[in-house]
């Protein structure tokens, strides 16, 4: 009985170890692929083009980046909060 419980616990630990190593391996693959994501490429281009002045990806490419969307929603939420307090 005790040996069965010990064996079960040992197999559970081995299974978790396999899952965690696989997770870390997949995370490494994702980290290698991230620079190829369109948003990161567009942000890199925007940084290069915005050396002199602020660059708006919407006007140049016709779509927003995640960063621009996040800034828009942050501004919108702050204006809603300010309107609620006034």
C-alpha positions, 0 to 999 in steps of 0.5 A: 500500500505504502509502496504503491502510494510512493510509486504513484507520487514518483510517477506524478513527479516524473510527469510534472518534470516532463511537462515543465521541461516541455513548457520551457522548450516551447517558451524558448521557441516562442521567444525565437519567433516573437521578433517575426511577429508583424506588430514587432516588425511594424514597431521597429519600423515606426521607431526608425521613422520616428527619429525626428518626430512622432510617427503614426502607423495608422496614416502610413500603413492603414492599421494600428499597432498593439501599442497604439491601441493600448495607448488609445484605450488608456486615454479613453479610460482616463477620460471616462474616469475623469468625467465620472469624478467631475 
